[in-house]
Amino acid sequence: MVIKLYISSESANKTIKKKQQTILDRLTTRGVPFDVIDICSDVEAKKFMQEKCALKTGKTPLPPQVFSDEEYCGDFEKFEEYQEDNNLDVFFKLEEEEIEKSDKEKIVVTNGVDAEAEKTDEEKEVNVEKAETPEKAKVVEEDHEKEDAEEPAEKIEETSEEATDTKEEPVPTESA
């Protein structure tokens, strides 16, 4: 059983982005295995999500929407209700075996979400070793390498912007 989170990667709505990130963070911290499905790049997945959600709710769904395999769990508002009641296992329709497994060991998520960004290199290496397959471990390592390579470029751009902002204009001098 895998949780499927339907999101929109191209949404300009900050509220939707925050809701998506909240669910992603909760799944990651709980160690629940999940797949992220981007409805912007998968038309069939978008149709599936809309049909299943409309049957349950009677209204047009907006991301994020959560499924347990093919079974509809709910939207963000439903997620919040269950979270307030400390009942997310029921919301995600997790079975007892899966709850115990997620509590005992951290599962490496390799679906484009980097939950390990703030971990030390030693912690990252341990989690890479726990990845289910060598391919997944390689994906995790590559994500971290890309992230490390991108950071200095951003800092250089910031520094150059600061330098251009602080240039002083010459002060005219009075001539006798």
N, CA and C atoms as a LAMMPS dump frame, in Angstrom:
ITEM: TIMESTEP
0
ITEM: NUMBER OF ATOMS
528
ITEM: BOX BOUNDS ff ff ff
-5.0000000000000000e+02 5.0000000000000000e+02
-5.0000000000000000e+02 5.0000000000000000e+02
-5.0000000000000000e+02 5.0000000000000000e+02
ITEM: ATOMS id mol type element x y z
1 1 1 N 0.834 -1.168 0
2 1 2 C 0 0 0
3 1 3 C 0.889 1.245 0
4 2 1 N 0.612 2.134 -0.935
5 2 2 C 1.385 3.369 -1.066
6 2 3 C 0.419 4.548 -1.098
7 3 1 N 0.79 5.577 -0.383
8 3 2 C 0.016 6.814 -0.408
9 3 3 C 0.364 7.539 -1.704
10 4 1 N -0.648 8.06 -2.366
11 4 2 C -0.441 8.836 -3.586
12 4 3 C -0.94 10.252 -3.329
13 5 1 N -0.033 11.19 -3.483
14 5 2 C -0.353 12.591 -3.261
15 5 3 C -0.397 13.289 -4.605
16 6 1 N -1.572 13.766 -4.972
17 6 2 C -1.761 14.473 -6.241
18 6 3 C -1.531 15.956 -5.991
19 7 1 N -0.546 16.509 -6.721
20 7 2 C -0.183 17.918 -6.544
21 7 3 C -0.165 18.626 -7.897
22 8 1 N -0.018 19.94 -7.836
23 8 2 C 0.18 20.747 -9.037
24 8 3 C 1.504 21.487 -8.874
25 9 1 N 2.47 21.133 -9.698
26 9 2 C 3.792 21.763 -9.592
27 9 3 C 3.801 23.167 -10.186
28 10 1 N 2.79 23.508 -10.959
29 10 2 C 2.782 24.799 -11.639
30 10 3 C 1.727 25.761 -11.095
31 11 1 N 1.289 25.543 -9.895
32 11 2 C 0.288 26.416 -9.309
33 11 3 C 0.929 27.73 -8.865
34 12 1 N 0.27 28.82 -9.183
35 12 2 C 0.741 30.132 -8.734
36 12 3 C 0.113 30.503 -7.394
37 13 1 N -0.819 29.689 -6.938
38 13 2 C -1.526 29.932 -5.691
39 13 3 C -0.655 29.495 -4.513
40 14 1 N -0.224 30.453 -3.704
41 14 2 C 0.653 30.159 -2.568
42 14 3 C -0.027 29.267 -1.53
43 15 1 N -1.312 29.41 -1.371
44 15 2 C -2.038 28.589 -0.405
45 15 3 C -1.982 27.123 -0.804
46 16 1 N -2.182 26.843 -2.073
47 16 2 C -2.116 25.462 -2.554
48 16 3 C -0.708 24.915 -2.345
49 17 1 N 0.3 25.707 -2.656
50 17 2 C 1.68 25.255 -2.475
51 17 3 C 1.973 24.939 -1.011
52 18 1 N 1.492 25.776 -0.108
53 18 2 C 1.714 25.537 1.323
54 18 3 C 1.012 24.262 1.779
55 19 1 N -0.204 24.065 1.31
56 19 2 C -0.954 22.857 1.674
57 19 3 C -0.237 21.607 1.177
58 20 1 N 0.237 21.65 -0.074
59 20 2 C 0.96 20.516 -0.641
60 20 3 C 2.206 20.22 0.194
61 21 1 N 2.946 21.262 0.528
62 21 2 C 4.191 21.081 1.28
63 21 3 C 3.914 20.553 2.681
64 22 1 N 2.829 20.978 3.304
65 22 2 C 2.479 20.502 4.638
66 22 3 C 2.255 18.995 4.628
67 23 1 N 1.503 18.514 3.646
68 23 2 C 1.244 17.068 3.568
69 23 3 C 2.539 16.323 3.241
70 24 1 N 3.332 16.849 2.312
71 24 2 C 4.616 16.222 1.986
72 24 3 C 5.504 16.113 3.229
73 25 1 N 5.574 17.185 3.986
74 25 2 C 6.395 17.19 5.197
75 25 3 C 5.901 16.159 6.21
76 26 1 N 4.596 16.093 6.384
77 26 2 C 4.03 15.15 7.359
78 26 3 C 4.311 13.708 6.941
79 27 1 N 4.126 13.393 5.672
80 27 2 C 4.406 12.034 5.19
81 27 3 C 5.885 11.686 5.371
82 28 1 N 6.743 12.632 5.056
83 28 2 C 8.182 12.398 5.161
84 28 3 C 8.607 12.188 6.608
85 29 1 N 8.137 13.037 7.505
86 29 2 C 8.546 12.91 8.91
87 29 3 C 8.008 11.638 9.548
88 30 1 N 6.875 11.168 9.085
89 30 2 C 6.31 9.922 9.627
90 30 3 C 6.938 8.686 8.992
91 31 1 N 7.69 8.876 7.911
92 31 2 C 8.332 7.746 7.251
93 31 3 C 7.362 6.887 6.458
94 32 1 N 6.28 7.48 6.014
95 32 2 C 5.274 6.746 5.245
96 32 3 C 5.689 6.743 3.765
97 33 1 N 5.717 5.579 3.128
98 33 2 C 6.063 5.563 1.701
99 33 3 C 4.958 6.223 0.88
100 34 1 N 5.354 7.076 -0.061
101 34 2 C 4.362 7.774 -0.876
102 34 3 C 4.908 8.106 -2.243
103 35 1 N 4.008 8.334 -3.167
104 35 2 C 4.341 8.783 -4.519
105 35 3 C 3.698 10.133 -4.729
106 36 1 N 4.425 11.028 -5.364
107 36 2 C 3.886 12.33 -5.73
108 36 3 C 3.495 12.259 -7.194
109 37 1 N 2.263 12.636 -7.485
110 37 2 C 1.766 12.62 -8.852
111 37 3 C 1.405 14.047 -9.232
112 38 1 N 2.117 14.556 -10.236
113 38 2 C 1.923 15.929 -10.686
114 38 3 C 0.844 15.947 -11.768
115 39 1 N -0.297 16.554 -11.468
116 39 2 C -1.407 16.574 -12.432
117 39 3 C -1.135 17.509 -13.605
118 40 1 N -0.117 18.349 -13.492
119 40 2 C 0.246 19.24 -14.605
120 40 3 C 0.957 18.488 -15.725
121 41 1 N 1.625 17.421 -15.383
122 41 2 C 2.385 16.69 -16.392
123 41 3 C 1.761 15.341 -16.747
124 42 1 N 0.668 14.976 -16.084
125 42 2 C 0.034 13.678 -16.335
126 42 3 C -1.483 13.883 -16.458
127 43 1 N -1.955 13.982 -17.688
128 43 2 C -3.368 14.264 -17.952
129 43 3 C -4.265 13.132 -17.438
130 44 1 N -3.829 11.891 -17.617
131 44 2 C -4.625 10.738 -17.153
132 44 3 C -4.766 10.76 -15.631
133 45 1 N -3.692 11.097 -14.945
134 45 2 C -3.739 11.169 -13.486
135 45 3 C -4.684 12.278 -13.036
136 46 1 N -4.685 13.379 -13.761
137 46 2 C -5.588 14.497 -13.43
138 46 3 C -7.04 14.054 -13.578
139 47 1 N -7.343 13.347 -14.678
140 47 2 C -8.715 12.855 -14.888
141 47 3 C -9.118 11.888 -13.789
142 48 1 N -8.204 10.971 -13.446
143 48 2 C -8.473 9.999 -12.383
144 48 3 C -8.794 10.725 -11.076
145 49 1 N -7.934 11.682 -10.703
146 49 2 C -8.127 12.431 -9.466
147 49 3 C -9.476 13.156 -9.466
148 50 1 N -9.781 13.834 -10.572
149 50 2 C -11.025 14.596 -10.638
150 50 3 C -12.249 13.691 -10.541
151 51 1 N -12.22 12.566 -11.241
152 51 2 C -13.369 11.653 -11.212
153 51 3 C -13.581 11.055 -9.83
154 52 1 N -12.522 10.547 -9.216
155 52 2 C -12.63 9.916 -7.896
156 52 3 C -13.057 10.916 -6.823
157 53 1 N -12.479 12.108 -6.872
158 53 2 C -12.807 13.12 -5.864
159 53 3 C -14.231 13.624 -6.035
160 54 1 N -14.638 13.827 -7.28
161 54 2 C -15.99 14.326 -7.545
162 54 3 C -17.041 13.326 -7.077
163 55 1 N -16.755 12.036 -7.22
164 55 2 C -17.691 11.014 -6.75
165 55 3 C -17.88 11.078 -5.237
166 56 1 N -16.796 11.321 -4.519
167 56 2 C -16.851 11.351 -3.047
168 56 3 C -17.366 12.673 -2.499
169 57 1 N -16.944 13.785 -3.124
170 57 2 C -17.256 15.094 -2.548
171 57 3 C -18.358 15.849 -3.283
172 58 1 N -18.537 15.543 -4.558
173 58 2 C -19.533 16.246 -5.343
174 58 3 C -19.086 17.619 -5.828
175 59 1 N -17.809 17.942 -5.652
176 59 2 C -17.315 19.231 -6.124
177 59 3 C -16.002 19.042 -6.877
178 60 1 N -15.611 20.064 -7.635
179 60 2 C -14.377 20.007 -8.409
180 60 3 C -13.183 20.095 -7.458
181 61 1 N -12.298 19.115 -7.511
182 61 2 C -11.182 19.093 -6.562
183 61 3 C -10.01 19.973 -6.988
184 62 1 N -9.349 20.525 -6
185 62 2 C -8.091 21.242 -6.199
186 62 3 C -7.005 20.474 -5.457
187 63 1 N -5.786 20.498 -5.949
188 63 2 C -4.715 19.821 -5.227
189 63 3 C -4.423 20.551 -3.915
190 64 1 N -3.896 19.858 -2.96
191 64 2 C -3.498 18.458 -2.947
192 64 3 C -4.67 17.534 -2.619
193 65 1 N -4.637 16.361 -3.211
194 65 2 C -5.6 15.3 -2.932
195 65 3 C -4.81 14.052 -2.563
196 66 1 N -5.314 13.302 -1.587
197 66 2 C -4.585 12.142 -1.077
198 66 3 C -5.376 10.864 -1.348
199 67 1 N -4.648 9.846 -1.837
200 67 2 C -5.215 8.525 -2.086
201 67 3 C -4.343 7.481 -1.398
202 68 1 N -4.971 6.406 -0.991
203 68 2 C -4.252 5.229 -0.524
204 68 3 C -4.434 4.192 -1.617
205 69 1 N -3.408 3.997 -2.422
206 69 2 C -3.499 3.233 -3.674
207 69 3 C -4.585 3.877 -4.529
208 70 1 N -5.699 3.196 -4.752
209 70 2 C -6.787 3.737 -5.582
210 70 3 C -7.927 4.33 -4.737
211 71 1 N -7.834 4.19 -3.423
212 71 2 C -8.908 4.629 -2.536
213 71 3 C -8.701 6.076 -2.095
214 72 1 N -9.735 6.897 -2.265
215 72 2 C -9.665 8.315 -1.936
216 72 3 C -9.639 8.511 -0.423
217 73 1 N -8.64 9.259 0.061
218 73 2 C -8.533 9.565 1.491
219 73 3 C -9.169 10.913 1.816
220 74 1 N -8.865 11.924 0.99
221 74 2 C -9.435 13.238 1.24
222 74 3 C -8.551 14.36 0.731
223 75 1 N -9.017 15.587 0.975
224 75 2 C -8.284 16.781 0.571
225 75 3 C -7.545 17.352 1.783
226 76 1 N -7.011 18.554 1.649
227 76 2 C -6.227 19.141 2.731
228 76 3 C -7.077 19.407 3.973
229 77 1 N -8.303 19.863 3.789
230 77 2 C -9.156 20.162 4.934
231 77 3 C -9.432 18.9 5.749
232 78 1 N -9.688 17.798 5.06
233 78 2 C -9.906 16.512 5.73
234 78 3 C -8.619 16.08 6.45
235 79 1 N -7.483 16.277 5.788
236 79 2 C -6.18 15.973 6.38
237 79 3 C -6.002 16.745 7.692
238 80 1 N -6.321 18.046 7.685
239 80 2 C -6.185 18.873 8.892
240 80 3 C -7.064 18.37 10.033
241 81 1 N -8.302 17.967 9.704
242 81 2 C -9.213 17.448 10.732
243 81 3 C -8.6 16.234 11.437
244 82 1 N -8.096 15.301 10.642
245 82 2 C -7.51 14.097 11.212
246 82 3 C -6.214 14.406 11.962
247 83 1 N -5.453 15.381 11.476
248 83 2 C -4.212 15.75 12.147
249 83 3 C -4.512 16.354 13.518
250 84 1 N -5.528 17.197 13.603
251 84 2 C -5.9 17.797 14.886
252 84 3 C -6.32 16.745 15.905
253 85 1 N -6.915 15.66 15.419
254 85 2 C -7.351 14.568 16.297
255 85 3 C -6.266 13.51 16.5
256 86 1 N -5.046 13.771 15.991
257 86 2 C -3.953 12.791 16.045
258 86 3 C -4.366 11.449 15.465
259 87 1 N -5.038 11.5 14.336
260 87 2 C -5.572 10.293 13.704
261 87 3 C -5.131 10.168 12.25
262 88 1 N -3.921 10.598 11.935
263 88 2 C -3.473 10.566 10.54
264 88 3 C -3.357 9.143 9.998
265 89 1 N -3.106 8.173 10.87
266 89 2 C -3.037 6.784 10.409
267 89 3 C -4.373 6.35 9.814
268 90 1 N -5.447 6.82 10.404
269 90 2 C -6.779 6.512 9.88
270 90 3 C -7.004 7.251 8.569
271 91 1 N -6.608 8.53 8.516
272 91 2 C -6.763 9.315 7.288
273 91 3 C -6.021 8.668 6.127
274 92 1 N -4.761 8.282 6.352
275 92 2 C -3.954 7.674 5.299
276 92 3 C -4.316 6.21 5.046
277 93 1 N -5.245 5.677 5.857
278 93 2 C -5.692 4.285 5.736
279 93 3 C -4.513 3.316 5.857
280 94 1 N -3.662 3.61 6.831
281 94 2 C -2.506 2.753 7.077
282 94 3 C -2.925 1.545 7.895
283 95 1 N -2.384 0.403 7.541
284 95 2 C -2.651 -0.807 8.3
285 95 3 C -1.658 -0.877 9.447
286 96 1 N -1.972 -1.678 10.458
287 96 2 C -1.15 -1.732 11.655
288 96 3 C 0.303 -2.091 11.362
289 97 1 N 0.54 -3.014 10.442
290 97 2 C 1.908 -3.409 10.089
291 97 3 C 2.685 -2.226 9.536
292 98 1 N 2.04 -1.426 8.7
293 98 2 C 2.708 -0.28 8.092
294 98 3 C 3 0.8 9.121
295 99 1 N 2.114 0.955 10.086
296 99 2 C 2.317 1.944 11.141
297 99 3 C 3.552 1.561 11.948
298 100 1 N 3.651 0.285 12.325
299 100 2 C 4.802 -0.179 13.087
300 100 3 C 6.082 -0.011 12.284
301 101 1 N 6.047 -0.346 10.993
302 101 2 C 7.227 -0.241 10.145
303 101 3 C 7.677 1.208 10.036
304 102 1 N 6.748 2.138 9.837
305 102 2 C 7.123 3.539 9.682
306 102 3 C 7.634 4.12 10.996
307 103 1 N 7.166 3.597 12.122
308 103 2 C 7.656 4.072 13.407
309 103 3 C 9.063 3.551 13.699
310 104 1 N 9.365 2.32 13.245
311 104 2 C 10.644 1.698 13.573
312 104 3 C 11.781 2.166 12.693
313 105 1 N 11.56 2.343 11.4
314 105 2 C 12.647 2.737 10.507
315 105 3 C 12.219 3.857 9.581
316 106 1 N 13.143 4.718 9.294
317 106 2 C 12.901 5.839 8.39
318 106 3 C 13.06 5.343 6.964
319 107 1 N 12.065 5.596 6.123
320 107 2 C 12.115 5.169 4.729
321 107 3 C 12.636 6.322 3.894
322 108 1 N 13.602 6.053 3.022
323 108 2 C 14.156 7.086 2.162
324 108 3 C 13.16 7.376 1.048
325 109 1 N 12.758 8.621 0.914
326 109 2 C 11.806 9.024 -0.104
327 109 3 C 12.593 9.518 -1.304
328 110 1 N 12.344 8.922 -2.477
329 110 2 C 13.117 9.279 -3.657
330 110 3 C 12.221 9.78 -4.777
331 111 1 N 11.174 10.482 -4.442
332 111 2 C 10.224 10.926 -5.456
333 111 3 C 10.362 12.405 -5.764
334 112 1 N 11.543 12.939 -5.608
335 112 2 C 11.752 14.336 -5.937
336 112 3 C 11.67 15.247 -4.735
337 113 1 N 11.259 14.736 -3.595
338 113 2 C 11.162 15.541 -2.403
339 113 3 C 12.404 15.279 -1.573
340 114 1 N 13.168 16.306 -1.24
341 114 2 C 14.407 16.136 -0.502
342 114 3 C 14.178 16.46 0.957
343 115 1 N 13.885 15.43 1.731
344 115 2 C 13.632 15.612 3.155
345 115 3 C 14.929 15.632 3.944
346 116 1 N 16.062 15.36 3.3
347 116 2 C 17.318 15.229 4.002
348 116 3 C 18.223 16.432 3.817
349 117 1 N 17.71 17.519 3.306
350 117 2 C 18.531 18.665 2.945
351 117 3 C 19.355 19.199 4.114
352 118 1 N 18.835 19.123 5.317
353 118 2 C 19.526 19.713 6.445
354 118 3 C 20.335 18.7 7.245
355 119 1 N 20.439 17.464 6.778
356 119 2 C 21.195 16.448 7.496
357 119 3 C 22.675 16.566 7.157
358 120 1 N 23.51 16.044 8.045
359 120 2 C 24.945 16.034 7.796
360 120 3 C 25.268 14.992 6.737
361 121 1 N 26.479 15.062 6.196
362 121 2 C 26.901 14.1 5.179
363 121 3 C 26.87 12.676 5.714
364 122 1 N 27.257 12.478 6.99
365 122 2 C 27.238 11.128 7.561
366 122 3 C 25.813 10.589 7.629
367 123 1 N 24.86 11.418 8.044
368 123 2 C 23.465 10.981 8.115
369 123 3 C 22.937 10.657 6.729
370 124 1 N 23.312 11.452 5.72
371 124 2 C 22.868 11.195 4.353
372 124 3 C 23.402 9.854 3.866
373 125 1 N 24.683 9.567 4.16
374 125 2 C 25.271 8.308 3.728
375 125 3 C 24.547 7.128 4.349
376 126 1 N 24.178 7.223 5.62
377 126 2 C 23.456 6.141 6.288
378 126 3 C 22.113 5.924 5.608
379 127 1 N 21.384 6.994 5.305
380 127 2 C 20.086 6.855 4.657
381 127 3 C 20.218 6.33 3.237
382 128 1 N 21.273 6.703 2.529
383 128 2 C 21.486 6.196 1.177
384 128 3 C 21.708 4.692 1.235
385 129 1 N 22.454 4.233 2.256
386 129 2 C 22.685 2.799 2.41
387 129 3 C 21.384 2.055 2.676
388 130 1 N 20.402 2.697 3.305
389 130 2 C 19.124 2.055 3.614
390 130 3 C 18.17 2.037 2.428
391 131 1 N 18.497 2.73 1.346
392 131 2 C 17.615 2.77 0.179
393 131 3 C 17.378 1.346 -0.319
394 132 1 N 16.186 1.118 -0.838
395 132 2 C 15.782 -0.225 -1.227
396 132 3 C 16.628 -0.794 -2.356
397 133 1 N 17.014 0.022 -3.315
398 133 2 C 17.785 -0.461 -4.457
399 133 3 C 18.944 0.481 -4.716
400 134 1 N 19.988 -0.01 -5.395
401 134 2 C 21.112 0.873 -5.714
402 134 3 C 20.697 2.061 -6.567
403 135 1 N 19.696 1.878 -7.432
404 135 2 C 19.236 2.98 -8.282
405 135 3 C 18.656 4.1 -7.435
406 136 1 N 17.86 3.738 -6.408
407 136 2 C 17.267 4.762 -5.546
408 136 3 C 18.351 5.473 -4.745
409 137 1 N 19.346 4.716 -4.291
410 137 2 C 20.44 5.328 -3.549
411 137 3 C 21.172 6.32 -4.432
412 138 1 N 21.378 5.962 -5.688
413 138 2 C 22.057 6.843 -6.636
414 138 3 C 21.26 8.126 -6.85
415 139 1 N 19.931 7.999 -6.953
416 139 2 C 19.064 9.172 -7.131
417 139 3 C 19.204 10.104 -5.943
418 140 1 N 19.21 9.561 -4.734
419 140 2 C 19.343 10.382 -3.535
420 140 3 C 20.683 11.1 -3.551
421 141 1 N 21.774 10.378 -3.892
422 141 2 C 23.093 11 -3.939
423 141 3 C 23.144 12.102 -4.99
424 142 1 N 22.585 11.867 -6.176
425 142 2 C 22.604 12.861 -7.237
426 142 3 C 21.838 14.113 -6.843
427 143 1 N 20.703 13.941 -6.155
428 143 2 C 19.927 15.098 -5.713
429 143 3 C 20.756 15.983 -4.788
430 144 1 N 21.505 15.36 -3.885
431 144 2 C 22.31 16.138 -2.953
432 144 3 C 23.463 16.825 -3.662
433 145 1 N 24.056 16.164 -4.657
434 145 2 C 25.145 16.782 -5.411
435 145 3 C 24.642 17.995 -6.18
436 146 1 N 23.467 17.882 -6.801
437 146 2 C 22.89 19.012 -7.538
438 146 3 C 22.639 20.178 -6.6
439 147 1 N 22.08 19.859 -5.429
440 147 2 C 21.753 20.891 -4.46
441 147 3 C 23.017 21.623 -4.018
442 148 1 N 24.088 20.862 -3.741
443 148 2 C 25.347 21.466 -3.318
444 148 3 C 25.94 22.319 -4.431
445 149 1 N 25.8 21.908 -5.677
446 149 2 C 26.356 22.652 -6.802
447 149 3 C 25.59 23.949 -7.056
448 150 1 N 24.3 23.966 -6.768
449 150 2 C 23.476 25.142 -7.046
450 150 3 C 23.661 26.23 -5.997
451 151 1 N 23.957 25.881 -4.763
452 151 2 C 24.045 26.867 -3.699
453 151 3 C 25.077 27.954 -3.95
454 152 1 N 26.323 27.633 -4.305
455 152 2 C 27.311 28.701 -4.495
456 152 3 C 26.923 29.689 -5.586
457 153 1 N 26.294 29.238 -6.653
458 153 2 C 25.888 30.147 -7.725
459 153 3 C 24.909 31.184 -7.202
460 154 1 N 23.973 30.736 -6.355
461 154 2 C 23.003 31.675 -5.791
462 154 3 C 23.712 32.712 -4.927
463 155 1 N 24.696 32.251 -4.132
464 155 2 C 25.406 33.174 -3.254
465 155 3 C 26.213 34.185 -4.059
466 156 1 N 26.805 33.752 -5.159
467 156 2 C 27.569 34.659 -6.012
468 156 3 C 26.659 35.717 -6.595
469 157 1 N 25.469 35.307 -7.051
470 157 2 C 24.528 36.275 -7.605
471 157 3 C 24.125 37.295 -6.549
472 158 1 N 23.867 36.831 -5.314
473 158 2 C 23.481 37.742 -4.245
474 158 3 C 24.597 38.736 -3.965
475 159 1 N 25.837 38.248 -3.926
476 159 2 C 26.982 39.113 -3.647
477 159 3 C 27.152 40.155 -4.728
478 160 1 N 26.994 39.76 -5.999
479 160 2 C 27.154 40.727 -7.074
480 160 3 C 26.042 41.765 -7.055
481 161 1 N 24.836 41.36 -6.675
482 161 2 C 23.736 42.331 -6.564
483 161 3 C 24.025 43.332 -5.464
484 162 1 N 24.55 42.835 -4.326
485 162 2 C 24.871 43.728 -3.218
486 162 3 C 25.945 44.723 -3.636
487 163 1 N 26.919 44.255 -4.394
488 163 2 C 28.014 45.124 -4.824
489 163 3 C 27.506 46.236 -5.729
490 164 1 N 26.568 45.934 -6.624
491 164 2 C 26.055 46.967 -7.523
492 164 3 C 25.172 47.95 -6.781
493 165 1 N 24.522 47.493 -5.719
494 165 2 C 23.66 48.381 -4.943
495 165 3 C 24.463 49.356 -4.092
496 166 1 N 25.697 49.007 -3.745
497 166 2 C 26.449 49.837 -2.811
498 166 3 C 27.445 50.766 -3.496
499 167 1 N 27.439 50.804 -4.816
500 167 2 C 28.359 51.72 -5.508
501 167 3 C 27.972 53.166 -5.188
502 168 1 N 28.995 53.935 -4.871
503 168 2 C 28.747 55.336 -4.54
504 168 3 C 29.073 56.199 -5.753
505 169 1 N 28.286 57.254 -5.923
506 169 2 C 28.535 58.192 -7.007
507 169 3 C 29.564 59.204 -6.555
508 170 1 N 30.426 59.667 -7.46
509 170 2 C 31.438 60.658 -7.055
510 170 3 C 30.776 61.956 -6.606
511 171 1 N 31.354 62.558 -5.577
512 171 2 C 30.835 63.808 -5.036
513 171 3 C 31.525 64.955 -5.759
514 172 1 N 30.73 65.878 -6.345
515 172 2 C 31.353 67.011 -7.068
516 172 3 C 32.092 67.914 -6.09
517 173 1 N 33.253 68.348 -6.491
518 173 2 C 34.055 69.247 -5.635
519 173 3 C 33.905 70.676 -6.144
520 174 1 N 34.011 71.588 -5.226
521 174 2 C 33.905 73 -5.586
522 174 3 C 35.243 73.487 -6.105
523 175 1 N 35.235 74.23 -7.192
524 175 2 C 36.491 74.759 -7.744
525 175 3 C 36.57 76.248 -7.431
526 176 1 N 37.747 76.751 -7.151
527 176 2 C 37.942 78.138 -6.735
528 176 3 C 38.057 79.092 -7.882
